[in-house]
């Protein structure tokens, strides 16, 4: 083996080592660099809406029947099992429009809700919240809160704003 062939092999080995190291480190950098898009995708997959705003609406409109942690009371069922199998479209339809046809035409919404809360007329049906501005405007926030509760991302306590 002559001197020229030895140098060529040494350079080829050095170049192969450098390329291998670059690819190895580049792979690590790509994996590390992908954490930001992965977090963005995780955020994108979560329901639209604010968990905190949904909690506020829930506490003011729903907690009296379903309990402060949405786990049910004598007046309303535990929402956690229901939310685990419910998508946003079905949720919106049930909350905003459910049972609206059962309210007598001459009865005001407020008196109907009072009767439902106080259980004056059995059976008590969940009121439709379509005409309630706070619920209507924050329906996706309410869904975000309840779905976070159902899948364990939010405890029964107050979420951080």
C-alpha positions in Angstrom: 0.0 0.0 0.0 1.5 3.3 -1.0 1.4 6.6 0.9 -1.3 8.1 -1.4 -3.7 5.2 -0.9 -3.3 5.4 2.9 -4.1 9.1 2.9 -7.2 8.5 0.7 -8.5 5.8 3.1 -7.8 8.0 6.1 -9.7 10.9 4.5 -12.6 8.6 3.5 -12.8 7.2 7.0 -12.7 10.7 8.5 -15.3 11.9 6.0 -17.6 8.9 6.8 -17.2 9.6 10.5 -18.0 13.2 10.1 -21.1 12.5 7.9 -22.3 9.8 10.4 -21.9 12.2 13.3 -23.7 14.9 11.5 -26.6 12.6 10.6 -26.7 11.3 14.2 -26.7 14.8 15.7 -29.0 16.0 13.0 -31.5 13.3 13.9 -31.4 14.4 17.5 -31.8 18.0 16.5 -34.8 17.1 14.3 -36.4 15.2 17.2 -35.8 18.0 19.6 -36.9 20.6 17.1 -40.2 18.7 16.6 -41.4 19.2 20.2 -42.8 22.6 19.4 -45.0 21.4 16.5 -46.0 18.4 18.6 -47.3 20.7 21.3 -49.1 22.8 18.7 -50.8 19.7 17.3 -51.8 18.6 20.8 -53.3 22.1 21.4 -55.0 21.9 18.0 -56.6 18.6 18.9 -58.1 20.0 22.1 -61.6 21.4 22.0 -62.0 25.0 21.0 -62.7 27.2 24.0 -61.4 28.3 27.4 -61.6 25.8 30.2 -61.6 28.6 32.7 -64.5 30.5 31.0 -66.4 27.2 30.7 -65.9 26.6 34.4 -67.4 30.0 35.2 -70.4 29.4 33.0 -70.8 26.0 34.5 -70.7 27.2 38.1 -73.2 29.9 37.4 -75.7 27.9 35.3 -75.2 24.2 35.8 -73.6 23.4 39.2 -76.9 23.8 41.1 -78.2 20.7 39.5 -75.1 18.7 38.4 -72.8 19.6 41.4 -69.8 21.9 41.5 -67.5 19.2 40.0 -70.1 17.9 37.5 -70.3 14.6 39.3 -74.1 14.7 39.9 -76.6 15.5 42.6 -80.1 14.4 43.4 -81.3 17.0 40.9 -79.0 16.2 38.0 -76.9 13.3 36.8 -73.1 12.9 36.8 -71.9 14.4 33.5 -68.5 12.7 33.4 -69.7 9.4 31.7 -71.8 11.3 29.3 -69.0 13.7 28.3 -66.5 10.9 27.6 -68.7 9.7 24.7 -70.0 13.0 23.5 -68.5 15.2 20.7 -68.9 18.9 20.5 -71.8 18.9 18.0 -74.0 16.6 20.1 -73.1 18.6 23.2 -74.2 21.9 21.6 -77.4 20.3 20.4 -78.3 18.8 23.8 -77.5 21.9 25.8 -78.9 24.6 23.6 -82.0 22.8 22.3 -82.9 19.8 24.5 -86.4 19.7 25.9 -87.3 23.1 24.6 -90.6 21.8 23.2 -91.8 20.7 26.6 -92.1 24.2 28.0 -95.7 25.6 27.8 -96.0 28.6 25.5 -97.5 30.8 28.2 -94.7 30.0 30.7 -91.6 32.3 31.0 -88.2 30.7 30.7 -87.2 31.9 34.2 -90.2 30.3 35.9 -89.6 27.1 33.9 -86.0 27.0 35.1 -87.1 27.8 38.7 -89.5 24.9 38.5 -86.8 22.6 37.2 -84.4 23.6 39.9 -86.9 23.4 42.7 -88.4 20.1 41.2 -91.9 21.4 41.4 -93.2 19.4 38.4 -91.9 15.9 37.9 -90.3 14.7 35.8 -87.7 17.4 35.7 -86.1 17.8 32.3 -82.9 19.8 31.6 -83.8 23.2 30.4 -82.8 24.3 26.9 -80.3 27.1 27.2 -80.6 28.5 23.6 -82.1 31.8 24.8 -79.6 32.3 27.6 -76.9 34.7 26.3 -74.2 33.6 28.7 -74.5 29.9 27.9 -75.1 30.5 24.2 -72.1 32.8 23.8 -69.8 30.4 25.8 -71.1 27.0 24.7 -67.6 25.9 23.4 -66.0 27.1 26.6 -68.5 25.0 28.5 -67.7 22.0 26.3 -63.9 22.6 26.8 -64.4 22.6 30.6 -66.6 19.5 30.8 -64.5 17.5 28.3 -61.3 18.5 30.2 -63.0 17.2 33.4 -64.1 14.0 31.7 -60.7 13.1 30.3 -58.8 14.0 33.4 -57.0 17.2 32.2 -59.0 19.3 34.8 -59.8 18.4 38.4 -63.0 19.4 40.2 -61.4 22.6 41.5 -61.1 26.0 39.9 -59.0 26.0 36.7 -56.2 28.6 36.3 -57.3 31.5 34.0 
